[in-house]
Amino acid sequence: MIRLERVTKSFAGKEGAAAALDGVDLSVAKGEIFGVIGSSGAGKSTLVRLINLLERPSGGDVFVAGERVTEARGERLRALRRSIGMVFQHFNLLSARTVAGNVAYPLELTGEYGKAEISGRVAALLARVGLSEHAGKYPRQLSGGQKQRVGIARALACEPSVLLCDEATSALDPQTTGAVLDLLRQINRDLGVTIVLITHEMDVIRRTCDRVAVLDRGRVVEEGPVTDVFLHPRHPATLRLVREAEPDGGSLDAVAGADLGGRTVRLTFTGPAAHKPILGRIARENLVDYAILAGRVGHIRETPYAQFIVSLSGRDVAGAIAGLRASGVDVELQGGAPLAPPEERPRHVV
Amino acid sequence: MSFENIYWGDIGAALGQTLAMVGGALLLTVIVGLPLGILLFLTGRQQLFQAPVAYGGLSFVLNIIRSVPFIILLIVLMPVTVIVTGTSLGIRGVIFPLVVGTAPFFARLVETALREVDRGVIEASLAMGASTRQTILRAVLPEALPSLLAAVTVTAIVLVDYTAMSGAIGGGGLGDLAIRYGYHRFQTEIMLVCVAILIVFVQLIQASGNRLVAHFSRK
Protein backbone atom coordinates (compact mmCIF):
# COMPACT_ATOMS: atom_id res chain seq x y z
CA MET A 1 0.00 0.00 0.00
CA ILE A 2 2.78 2.37 0.97
CA ARG A 3 6.39 1.91 -0.02
CA LEU A 4 9.37 4.08 0.77
CA GLU A 5 12.53 3.39 -1.20
CA ARG A 6 15.90 4.74 -0.07
CA VAL A 7 14.20 7.89 1.13
CA THR A 8 16.42 10.65 2.44
CA LYS A 9 15.43 14.02 3.76
CA SER A 10 17.78 16.72 4.88
CA PHE A 11 16.98 20.17 6.16
CA ALA A 12 19.20 23.15 5.52
CA GLY A 13 20.45 24.32 8.88
CA LYS A 14 22.90 26.91 10.14
CA GLU A 15 25.71 24.35 10.15
CA GLY A 16 24.97 22.93 6.69
CA ALA A 17 22.34 20.35 5.84
CA ALA A 18 21.19 18.04 8.61
CA ALA A 19 19.85 14.62 7.61
CA ALA A 20 16.48 13.89 9.22
CA LEU A 21 16.07 10.65 7.28
CA ASP A 22 18.97 8.67 5.94
CA GLY A 23 18.06 5.96 3.43
CA VAL A 24 14.75 4.66 4.74
CA ASP A 25 13.16 1.60 3.14
CA LEU A 26 9.72 0.72 4.38
CA SER A 27 6.76 -1.21 3.11
CA VAL A 28 3.27 -1.06 4.62
CA ALA A 29 0.75 -3.70 3.58
CA LYS A 30 -2.86 -2.91 2.72
CA GLY A 31 -5.16 -3.02 5.71
CA GLU A 32 -2.54 -3.30 8.41
CA ILE A 33 -1.76 -1.00 11.30
CA PHE A 34 1.87 -0.15 10.93
CA GLY A 35 3.69 1.55 13.77
CA VAL A 36 6.75 3.75 13.53
CA ILE A 37 8.41 4.28 16.86
CA GLY A 38 11.42 6.34 17.84
CA SER A 39 12.51 8.82 20.43
CA SER A 40 12.13 12.53 19.70
CA GLY A 41 14.36 13.71 16.89
CA ALA A 42 14.50 10.26 15.30
CA GLY A 43 12.73 11.55 12.19
CA LYS A 44 9.27 10.01 12.74
CA SER A 45 7.26 13.14 11.98
CA THR A 46 9.33 13.84 8.90
CA LEU A 47 8.77 10.27 7.72
CA VAL A 48 5.00 10.42 8.03
CA ARG A 49 4.90 13.81 6.29
CA LEU A 50 6.69 12.36 3.28
CA ILE A 51 3.79 10.01 2.64
CA ASN A 52 1.33 12.85 1.90
CA LEU A 53 4.10 15.15 0.70
CA LEU A 54 3.75 17.77 3.40
CA GLU A 55 7.51 17.32 3.14
CA ARG A 56 9.25 16.43 -0.09
CA PRO A 57 12.04 13.85 0.11
CA SER A 58 15.55 14.99 -0.78
CA GLY A 59 16.13 11.61 -2.40
CA GLY A 60 14.42 8.29 -2.99
CA ASP A 61 10.84 7.48 -3.89
CA VAL A 62 7.49 7.18 -2.15
CA PHE A 63 4.72 5.00 -3.55
CA VAL A 64 1.12 4.99 -2.35
CA ALA A 65 -1.27 2.38 -3.80
CA GLY A 66 1.30 1.56 -6.45
CA GLU A 67 1.50 5.15 -7.62
CA ARG A 68 4.75 7.07 -7.49
CA VAL A 69 3.71 10.16 -5.58
CA THR A 70 7.05 11.84 -5.16
CA GLU A 71 6.62 14.13 -8.13
CA ALA A 72 2.90 14.84 -7.72
CA ARG A 73 1.99 18.51 -7.92
CA GLY A 74 -1.05 20.71 -8.29
CA GLU A 75 -4.42 19.02 -8.63
CA ARG A 76 -2.88 15.54 -8.63
CA LEU A 77 -1.15 16.23 -5.32
CA ARG A 78 -4.41 17.50 -3.79
CA ALA A 79 -6.30 14.42 -5.00
CA LEU A 80 -3.59 12.24 -3.49
CA ARG A 81 -3.84 14.06 -0.18
CA ARG A 82 -7.61 13.57 -0.14
CA SER A 83 -7.02 9.82 -0.34
CA ILE A 84 -4.73 9.99 2.72
CA GLY A 85 -6.29 11.12 6.00
CA MET A 86 -4.10 12.63 8.68
CA VAL A 87 -4.57 12.93 12.44
CA PHE A 88 -2.35 15.30 14.41
CA GLN A 89 -0.93 15.39 17.92
CA HIS A 90 -2.43 18.80 18.64
CA PHE A 91 -5.64 18.06 16.70
CA ASN A 92 -5.26 21.17 14.49
CA LEU A 93 -8.98 21.83 14.35
CA LEU A 94 -10.39 25.05 12.94
CA SER A 95 -11.37 27.00 16.04
CA ALA A 96 -13.79 29.20 14.09
CA ARG A 97 -15.84 26.21 12.92
CA THR A 98 -18.15 23.93 14.85
CA VAL A 99 -17.48 20.22 15.22
CA ALA A 100 -19.74 19.55 12.22
CA GLY A 101 -18.06 22.40 10.31
CA ASN A 102 -14.65 20.89 10.91
CA VAL A 103 -15.73 17.51 9.61
CA ALA A 104 -17.44 19.17 6.64
CA TYR A 105 -14.31 21.16 5.75
CA PRO A 106 -12.52 18.50 3.66
CA LEU A 107 -15.79 17.69 1.87
CA GLU A 108 -16.39 21.37 1.05
CA LEU A 109 -12.87 21.63 -0.38
CA THR A 110 -13.61 19.06 -3.07
CA GLY A 111 -16.52 21.10 -4.43
CA GLU A 112 -18.15 17.82 -5.43
CA TYR A 113 -20.83 17.56 -2.77
CA GLY A 114 -24.07 19.44 -2.22
CA LYS A 115 -25.05 20.80 1.17
CA ALA A 116 -27.46 17.95 1.92
CA GLU A 117 -24.93 15.31 1.01
CA ILE A 118 -22.27 16.95 3.16
CA SER A 119 -24.52 17.17 6.21
CA GLY A 120 -25.56 13.54 5.77
CA ARG A 121 -21.97 12.35 5.61
CA VAL A 122 -20.95 14.56 8.50
CA ALA A 123 -23.73 13.08 10.65
CA ALA A 124 -22.61 9.54 9.80
CA LEU A 125 -18.97 10.36 10.57
CA LEU A 126 -19.83 11.98 13.90
CA ALA A 127 -21.92 8.93 14.81
CA ARG A 128 -18.98 6.69 14.03
CA VAL A 129 -16.71 8.56 16.45
CA GLY A 130 -19.46 8.98 19.04
CA LEU A 131 -19.82 12.76 18.88
CA SER A 132 -23.30 13.18 17.39
CA GLU A 133 -24.58 15.25 20.29
CA HIS A 134 -21.62 17.64 20.09
CA ALA A 135 -22.07 18.59 16.42
CA GLY A 136 -22.90 22.23 17.17
CA LYS A 137 -20.12 22.85 19.68
CA TYR A 138 -16.87 24.67 19.01
CA PRO A 139 -13.55 22.87 19.54
CA ARG A 140 -12.68 24.89 22.64
CA GLN A 141 -15.77 23.41 24.35
CA LEU A 142 -14.47 19.85 23.92
CA SER A 143 -12.04 17.71 25.92
CA GLY A 144 -8.79 16.53 24.36
CA GLY A 145 -10.19 13.10 23.57
CA GLN A 146 -13.26 14.59 21.94
CA LYS A 147 -11.10 16.95 19.88
CA GLN A 148 -9.09 14.01 18.61
CA ARG A 149 -12.32 12.21 17.70
CA VAL A 150 -13.25 15.23 15.60
CA GLY A 151 -9.78 15.03 14.06
CA ILE A 152 -10.34 11.36 13.22
CA ALA A 153 -13.83 11.98 11.78
CA ARG A 154 -12.41 14.80 9.66
CA ALA A 155 -9.56 12.60 8.44
CA LEU A 156 -12.05 9.93 7.37
CA ALA A 157 -14.42 12.34 5.61
CA CYS A 158 -13.09 11.77 2.10
CA GLU A 159 -13.02 7.98 2.56
CA PRO A 160 -9.25 7.67 2.48
CA SER A 161 -7.46 4.37 1.93
CA VAL A 162 -4.67 5.43 4.30
CA LEU A 163 -4.81 7.12 7.68
CA LEU A 164 -1.65 8.75 9.03
CA CYS A 165 -1.56 9.32 12.78
CA ASP A 166 1.21 11.63 13.94
CA GLU A 167 1.53 11.15 17.72
CA ALA A 168 -2.27 11.14 17.76
CA THR A 169 -2.45 10.17 21.44
CA SER A 170 0.60 11.96 22.81
CA ALA A 171 -1.37 14.93 24.10
CA LEU A 172 -3.98 12.73 25.80
CA ASP A 173 -4.19 11.14 29.24
CA PRO A 174 -3.77 7.33 29.49
CA GLN A 175 -7.48 6.54 29.66
CA THR A 176 -8.35 8.72 26.68
CA THR A 177 -5.36 7.30 24.83
CA GLY A 178 -6.84 3.82 25.24
CA ALA A 179 -10.22 4.92 23.94
CA VAL A 180 -8.73 6.69 20.90
CA LEU A 181 -6.53 3.67 20.08
CA ASP A 182 -9.58 1.40 20.34
CA LEU A 183 -11.40 3.70 17.93
CA LEU A 184 -8.50 3.54 15.46
CA ARG A 185 -8.48 -0.26 15.60
CA GLN A 186 -12.22 -0.37 15.10
CA ILE A 187 -11.92 1.90 12.07
CA ASN A 188 -9.16 -0.32 10.72
CA ARG A 189 -11.38 -3.40 11.14
CA ASP A 190 -14.61 -1.86 9.84
CA LEU A 191 -13.28 0.18 6.93
CA GLY A 192 -10.10 -1.68 6.08
CA VAL A 193 -8.17 1.58 6.19
CA THR A 194 -4.40 1.14 6.29
CA ILE A 195 -3.07 3.01 9.31
CA VAL A 196 0.42 4.36 9.81
CA LEU A 197 0.85 5.31 13.42
CA ILE A 198 3.77 7.40 14.67
CA THR A 199 4.56 7.35 18.36
CA HIS A 200 7.33 7.45 20.92
CA GLU A 201 5.46 5.09 23.27
CA MET A 202 5.98 1.33 23.01
CA ASP A 203 2.67 0.81 24.82
CA VAL A 204 0.79 2.42 21.91
CA ILE A 205 2.55 0.06 19.49
CA ARG A 206 1.91 -2.98 21.67
CA ARG A 207 -1.81 -2.29 21.94
CA THR A 208 -2.50 -1.23 18.40
CA CYS A 209 -0.08 -2.27 15.70
CA ASP A 210 0.46 -5.35 13.56
CA ARG A 211 3.98 -4.47 12.54
CA VAL A 212 6.45 -1.89 13.68
CA ALA A 213 9.57 -0.15 12.46
CA VAL A 214 12.00 1.37 14.93
CA LEU A 215 13.50 4.63 13.78
CA ASP A 216 16.74 5.86 15.28
CA ARG A 217 18.63 8.89 14.04
CA GLY A 218 16.95 8.84 10.66
CA ARG A 219 17.38 5.11 10.00
CA VAL A 220 15.13 2.10 10.37
CA VAL A 221 17.14 -0.04 12.82
CA GLU A 222 14.62 -2.81 13.40
CA GLU A 223 11.41 -3.89 11.72
CA GLY A 224 9.00 -6.76 12.09
CA PRO A 225 5.82 -8.08 13.70
CA VAL A 226 5.12 -6.32 17.00
CA THR A 227 5.34 -9.62 18.93
CA ASP A 228 8.88 -10.14 17.69
CA VAL A 229 10.16 -6.62 18.14
CA PHE A 230 8.48 -6.11 21.50
CA LEU A 231 9.46 -9.46 23.04
CA HIS A 232 12.87 -9.80 21.42
CA PRO A 233 14.24 -6.33 20.94
CA ARG A 234 17.71 -6.40 19.43
CA HIS A 235 18.87 -2.91 18.62
CA PRO A 236 19.86 -0.68 21.58
CA ALA A 237 17.29 1.91 20.51
CA THR A 238 14.52 -0.71 20.58
CA LEU A 239 15.68 -1.98 23.97
CA ARG A 240 15.53 1.55 25.33
CA LEU A 241 11.97 2.05 24.05
CA VAL A 242 10.80 -1.32 25.41
CA ARG A 243 12.32 -0.56 28.80
CA GLU A 244 10.55 2.78 28.95
CA ALA A 245 7.28 0.85 28.78
CA GLU A 246 8.25 -1.39 31.72
CA PRO A 247 7.06 -0.50 35.21
CA ASP A 248 10.48 -1.46 36.60
CA GLY A 249 12.43 -0.19 33.62
CA GLY A 250 15.36 -2.35 32.64
CA SER A 251 15.19 -5.02 35.35
CA LEU A 252 14.91 -7.68 32.68
CA ASP A 253 18.40 -6.91 31.57
CA ALA A 254 19.90 -5.97 34.91
CA VAL A 255 19.76 -9.59 36.09
CA ALA A 256 20.85 -11.05 32.79
CA GLY A 257 24.53 -10.67 33.42
CA ALA A 258 24.48 -11.58 37.11
CA ASP A 259 26.21 -14.79 38.17
CA LEU A 260 23.49 -16.82 39.81
CA GLY A 261 25.00 -20.27 39.76
CA GLY A 262 22.29 -21.79 37.60
CA ARG A 263 21.60 -21.41 33.91
CA THR A 264 19.86 -18.12 33.24
CA VAL A 265 17.34 -18.24 30.42
CA ARG A 266 14.69 -15.91 29.06
CA LEU A 267 11.42 -17.72 28.46
CA THR A 268 8.76 -16.21 26.24
CA PHE A 269 5.27 -17.67 26.21
CA THR A 270 2.92 -16.31 23.58
CA GLY A 271 -0.63 -17.17 22.61
CA PRO A 272 -2.15 -20.25 24.30
CA ALA A 273 1.23 -21.17 25.87
CA ALA A 274 0.92 -18.09 28.09
CA HIS A 275 -2.04 -19.67 29.90
CA LYS A 276 -0.69 -23.21 30.41
CA PRO A 277 1.25 -24.51 33.45
CA ILE A 278 4.21 -25.46 31.29
CA LEU A 279 7.10 -24.28 33.43
CA GLY A 280 6.13 -26.24 36.57
CA ARG A 281 5.47 -29.44 34.66
CA ILE A 282 8.76 -29.36 32.81
CA ALA A 283 10.69 -28.53 35.98
CA ARG A 284 9.15 -31.56 37.71
CA GLU A 285 9.79 -33.88 34.80
CA ASN A 286 13.44 -32.92 34.58
CA LEU A 287 14.06 -32.54 38.33
CA VAL A 288 14.99 -28.90 37.86
CA ASP A 289 14.44 -25.94 40.21
CA TYR A 290 13.70 -22.52 38.90
CA ALA A 291 13.96 -19.04 40.33
CA ILE A 292 12.04 -16.28 38.55
CA LEU A 293 14.32 -13.25 38.44
CA ALA A 294 12.22 -10.89 36.39
CA GLY A 295 9.15 -11.00 34.27
CA ARG A 296 6.41 -9.23 32.41
CA VAL A 297 2.95 -10.40 31.51
CA GLY A 298 0.38 -8.78 29.28
CA HIS A 299 -1.16 -8.59 25.84
CA ILE A 300 0.14 -7.63 22.45
CA ARG A 301 -3.12 -6.60 20.83
CA GLU A 302 -5.25 -9.70 21.64
CA THR A 303 -2.31 -12.07 22.00
CA PRO A 304 -1.41 -12.86 25.61
CA TYR A 305 2.27 -13.09 26.40
CA ALA A 306 4.44 -13.85 29.41
CA GLN A 307 8.15 -13.37 29.52
CA PHE A 308 10.36 -14.43 32.43
CA ILE A 309 14.02 -14.49 33.14
CA VAL A 310 14.52 -17.68 35.04
CA SER A 311 17.53 -19.29 36.62
CA LEU A 312 17.41 -23.08 36.15
CA SER A 313 19.43 -25.45 38.28
CA GLY A 314 19.22 -29.18 39.05
CA ARG A 315 19.67 -32.49 37.30
CA ASP A 316 18.73 -32.06 33.65
CA VAL A 317 18.78 -28.36 32.70
CA ALA A 318 19.42 -29.15 29.03
CA GLY A 319 16.46 -31.54 29.07
CA ALA A 320 14.24 -28.91 30.65
CA ILE A 321 15.23 -26.40 28.00
CA ALA A 322 14.52 -28.91 25.24
CA GLY A 323 11.18 -29.69 26.89
CA LEU A 324 10.22 -26.03 27.07
CA ARG A 325 11.09 -25.54 23.43
CA ALA A 326 9.05 -28.59 22.50
CA SER A 327 6.06 -27.04 24.32
CA GLY A 328 6.24 -23.93 22.19
CA VAL A 329 8.15 -21.75 24.63
CA ASP A 330 10.80 -19.48 23.21
CA VAL A 331 13.99 -20.06 25.21
CA GLU A 332 16.93 -17.67 24.98
CA LEU A 333 20.09 -18.34 26.92
CA GLN A 334 21.40 -15.39 28.82
CA GLY A 335 25.19 -15.29 29.09
CA GLY A 336 27.50 -18.32 29.08
CA ALA A 337 28.07 -20.65 26.13
CA PRO A 338 24.95 -21.41 24.10
CA LEU A 339 23.60 -24.95 24.34
CA ALA A 340 22.33 -24.79 20.82
CA PRO A 341 22.74 -22.28 18.00
CA PRO A 342 20.07 -19.56 18.29
CA GLU A 343 17.33 -19.92 15.73
CA GLU A 344 17.03 -17.45 12.90
CA ARG A 345 14.18 -15.03 12.98
CA PRO A 346 12.62 -13.74 9.78
CA ARG A 347 13.37 -10.11 10.40
CA HIS A 348 16.28 -7.88 9.75
CA VAL A 349 18.31 -5.82 12.15
CA VAL A 350 20.40 -3.07 10.70
CA MET B 1 -15.86 81.42 27.06
CA SER B 2 -19.46 80.97 26.11
CA PHE B 3 -21.30 78.29 24.20
CA GLU B 4 -23.84 80.71 22.69
CA ASN B 5 -21.92 81.33 19.51
CA ILE B 6 -21.50 77.76 18.49
CA TYR B 7 -22.53 77.02 14.93
CA TRP B 8 -24.25 73.69 15.48
CA GLY B 9 -25.13 73.48 11.81
CA ASP B 10 -21.47 73.73 10.86
CA ILE B 11 -20.57 71.17 13.47
CA GLY B 12 -23.21 68.77 12.18
CA ALA B 13 -21.95 69.18 8.64
CA ALA B 14 -18.36 68.68 9.79
CA LEU B 15 -19.34 65.53 11.68
CA GLY B 16 -20.98 64.22 8.51
CA GLN B 17 -17.79 64.93 6.58
CA THR B 18 -15.66 63.18 9.17
CA LEU B 19 -17.94 60.15 9.10
CA ALA B 20 -17.82 60.06 5.30
CA MET B 21 -14.02 60.37 5.24
CA VAL B 22 -13.43 57.75 7.93
CA GLY B 23 -16.02 55.37 6.47
CA GLY B 24 -14.90 55.72 2.86
CA ALA B 25 -11.21 55.62 3.64
CA LEU B 26 -11.66 52.64 5.99
CA LEU B 27 -13.49 50.65 3.34
CA LEU B 28 -10.82 51.39 0.72
CA THR B 29 -8.01 50.78 3.22
CA VAL B 30 -9.37 47.30 3.93
CA ILE B 31 -9.83 46.61 0.21
CA VAL B 32 -6.24 47.66 -0.53
CA GLY B 33 -4.54 46.63 2.72
CA LEU B 34 -6.02 43.16 3.17
CA PRO B 35 -4.55 41.71 -0.05
CA LEU B 36 -1.24 43.46 0.72
CA GLY B 37 -1.24 41.91 4.19
CA ILE B 38 -2.03 38.46 2.76
CA LEU B 39 0.80 38.92 0.26
CA LEU B 40 3.21 39.87 3.07
CA PHE B 41 2.08 36.83 5.04
CA LEU B 42 2.41 34.40 2.13
CA THR B 43 5.82 35.59 0.99
CA GLY B 44 7.22 35.77 4.52
CA ARG B 45 9.85 33.48 5.96
CA GLN B 46 8.80 29.82 6.13
CA GLN B 47 5.36 30.59 4.78
CA LEU B 48 3.43 29.05 1.92
CA PHE B 49 5.02 31.12 -0.85
CA GLN B 50 8.25 32.06 0.86
CA ALA B 51 9.85 34.68 -1.42
CA PRO B 52 12.49 36.80 0.32
CA VAL B 53 12.93 39.25 -2.58
CA ALA B 54 9.21 39.95 -3.01
CA TYR B 55 8.70 40.17 0.72
CA GLY B 56 11.71 42.46 1.18
CA GLY B 57 10.64 44.74 -1.69
CA LEU B 58 7.04 45.08 -0.54
CA SER B 59 8.13 45.50 3.03
CA PHE B 60 10.57 48.26 2.03
CA VAL B 61 7.96 50.24 0.09
CA LEU B 62 5.41 49.98 2.89
CA ASN B 63 7.99 51.06 5.44
CA ILE B 64 8.89 54.13 3.36
CA ILE B 65 5.25 55.24 3.27
CA ARG B 66 4.90 54.56 6.97
CA SER B 67 8.00 56.60 7.78
CA VAL B 68 6.61 59.79 6.22
CA PRO B 69 4.57 61.80 8.75
CA PHE B 70 0.99 61.90 7.48
CA ILE B 71 0.79 65.68 7.27
CA ILE B 72 3.81 65.63 4.94
CA LEU B 73 2.47 62.67 2.98
CA LEU B 74 -0.68 64.72 2.34
CA ILE B 75 1.34 67.55 0.79
CA VAL B 76 3.73 65.31 -1.13
CA LEU B 77 0.83 63.33 -2.60
CA MET B 78 -1.13 66.40 -3.75
CA PRO B 79 -0.14 66.21 -7.44
CA VAL B 80 -0.87 62.48 -7.49
CA THR B 81 -4.16 63.07 -5.70
CA VAL B 82 -5.20 65.55 -8.37
CA ILE B 83 -4.39 63.01 -11.09
CA VAL B 84 -6.29 60.23 -9.33
CA THR B 85 -9.38 62.06 -8.06
CA GLY B 86 -9.36 65.31 -10.03
CA THR B 87 -9.02 67.47 -6.92
CA SER B 88 -6.95 67.68 -3.77
CA LEU B 89 -9.75 69.36 -1.84
CA GLY B 90 -12.80 68.14 0.05
CA ILE B 91 -13.73 64.61 0.91
CA ARG B 92 -12.90 63.37 -2.59
CA GLY B 93 -9.46 64.91 -2.45
CA VAL B 94 -8.63 63.59 0.96
CA ILE B 95 -9.70 59.93 0.79
CA PHE B 96 -6.87 59.01 -1.58
CA PRO B 97 -4.03 60.22 0.70
CA LEU B 98 -5.86 58.75 3.71
CA VAL B 99 -5.86 55.33 2.06
CA VAL B 100 -2.22 55.67 1.01
CA GLY B 101 -1.37 56.63 4.59
CA THR B 102 -3.25 53.87 6.39
CA ALA B 103 -3.19 50.90 3.98
CA PRO B 104 0.48 50.05 4.74
CA PHE B 105 -0.27 50.24 8.46
CA PHE B 106 -3.32 48.01 8.06
CA ALA B 107 -1.38 45.58 5.85
CA ARG B 108 1.17 45.14 8.65
CA LEU B 109 -1.58 44.45 11.15
CA VAL B 110 -3.10 41.89 8.76
CA GLU B 111 0.29 40.20 8.34
CA THR B 112 0.69 39.94 12.11
CA ALA B 113 -2.86 38.63 12.56
CA LEU B 114 -2.39 35.92 9.93
CA ARG B 115 0.95 34.88 11.38
CA GLU B 116 -0.76 34.21 14.67
CA VAL B 117 -2.87 31.48 13.08
CA ASP B 118 -1.67 28.09 14.30
CA ARG B 119 0.67 26.60 11.70
CA GLY B 120 -0.81 23.20 12.50
CA VAL B 121 -4.18 24.37 11.19
CA ILE B 122 -2.59 25.42 7.90
CA GLU B 123 -0.76 22.11 7.68
CA ALA B 124 -3.98 20.21 8.39
CA SER B 125 -5.81 22.15 5.69
CA LEU B 126 -3.11 21.34 3.13
CA ALA B 127 -3.07 17.70 4.25
CA MET B 128 -6.79 17.51 3.50
CA GLY B 129 -6.11 18.50 -0.08
CA ALA B 130 -6.83 22.24 0.10
CA SER B 131 -5.12 24.55 -2.36
CA THR B 132 -3.25 27.55 -0.99
CA ARG B 133 -6.14 29.76 -2.07
CA GLN B 134 -8.66 27.57 -0.24
CA THR B 135 -6.43 27.45 2.82
CA ILE B 136 -6.23 31.25 2.95
CA LEU B 137 -9.90 31.90 2.25
CA ARG B 138 -11.48 29.05 4.21
CA ALA B 139 -9.04 28.41 7.04
CA VAL B 140 -6.56 31.23 7.68
CA LEU B 141 -8.84 34.26 7.27
CA PRO B 142 -11.74 32.80 9.33
CA GLU B 143 -9.30 31.73 12.04
CA ALA B 144 -7.79 35.23 12.10
CA LEU B 145 -11.15 37.03 11.96
CA PRO B 146 -11.12 38.34 15.55
CA SER B 147 -7.57 39.71 15.10
CA LEU B 148 -8.54 41.19 11.75
CA LEU B 149 -11.55 42.95 13.29
CA ALA B 150 -9.29 44.34 16.01
CA ALA B 151 -6.95 45.59 13.25
CA VAL B 152 -9.87 47.32 11.48
CA THR B 153 -10.82 48.98 14.78
CA VAL B 154 -7.32 50.33 15.37
CA THR B 155 -7.12 51.49 11.77
CA ALA B 156 -10.46 53.30 12.04
CA ILE B 157 -9.18 55.24 15.03
CA VAL B 158 -5.98 56.14 13.23
CA LEU B 159 -8.17 57.38 10.38
CA VAL B 160 -10.11 59.68 12.74
CA ASP B 161 -6.76 61.15 13.74
CA TYR B 162 -5.61 61.51 10.12
CA THR B 163 -8.89 63.15 8.99
CA ALA B 164 -8.27 65.91 11.53
CA MET B 165 -4.89 66.53 9.93
CA SER B 166 -6.22 66.40 6.41
CA GLY B 167 -8.77 68.98 7.50
CA ALA B 168 -5.89 71.39 7.87
CA ILE B 169 -5.16 71.30 4.15
CA GLY B 170 -8.75 71.57 3.00
CA GLY B 171 -10.33 68.23 3.70
CA GLY B 172 -13.13 69.47 5.92
CA GLY B 173 -14.54 67.62 8.89
CA LEU B 174 -14.39 68.15 12.64
CA GLY B 175 -10.63 68.52 12.75
CA ASP B 176 -10.79 71.26 10.15
CA LEU B 177 -13.50 73.03 12.09
CA ALA B 178 -11.55 72.78 15.34
CA ILE B 179 -8.46 74.27 13.74
CA ARG B 180 -10.25 77.02 11.83
CA TYR B 181 -12.41 78.28 14.69
CA GLY B 182 -10.46 77.14 17.69
CA TYR B 183 -6.98 77.97 16.49
CA HIS B 184 -7.28 80.67 13.84
CA ARG B 185 -10.26 82.53 15.34
CA PHE B 186 -9.63 81.87 19.02
CA GLN B 187 -13.11 80.36 19.47
CA THR B 188 -11.94 77.80 21.97
CA GLU B 189 -15.45 76.57 22.72
CA ILE B 190 -15.96 75.32 19.17
CA MET B 191 -12.66 73.47 19.38
CA LEU B 192 -13.73 71.93 22.67
CA VAL B 193 -17.04 70.75 21.22
CA CYS B 194 -15.25 69.27 18.22
CA VAL B 195 -12.73 67.50 20.43
CA ALA B 196 -15.52 66.20 22.68
CA ILE B 197 -17.37 64.79 19.66
CA LEU B 198 -14.13 63.18 18.41
CA ILE B 199 -13.57 61.60 21.85
CA VAL B 200 -17.07 60.11 21.87
CA PHE B 201 -16.62 58.95 18.27
CA VAL B 202 -13.34 57.16 19.03
CA GLN B 203 -14.81 55.54 22.15
CA LEU B 204 -17.75 54.29 20.09
CA ILE B 205 -15.46 52.80 17.44
CA GLN B 206 -13.36 51.04 20.08
CA ALA B 207 -16.37 49.72 21.98
CA SER B 208 -18.11 48.35 18.90
CA GLY B 209 -14.81 46.89 17.69
CA ASN B 210 -14.34 45.11 21.00
CA ARG B 211 -17.86 43.71 20.84
CA LEU B 212 -17.34 42.40 17.32
CA VAL B 213 -14.03 40.79 18.30
CA ALA B 214 -15.63 39.12 21.32
CA HIS B 215 -18.56 37.92 19.21
CA PHE B 216 -16.31 36.16 16.71
CA SER B 217 -13.77 34.82 19.21
CA ARG B 218 -13.90 31.04 19.42
CA LYS B 219 -10.60 30.40 21.17
Interface residues (C-beta under 8 A of the other chain):
Chain A: N52 L54 R78 A79 L80 R81 R82 I84 M86 F88 H90 F91 N92 L93 L94 S95 A96 R97 Y105 P106 E108 L109 T110 Y138 P139 R140 R154 A155 A157 C158
Chain B: D118 G120 V121 E123 A124 S125 L126 A127 M128 G129 A130 S131 Q134 R138 A139 P142 E143 L145 F216 R218 K219
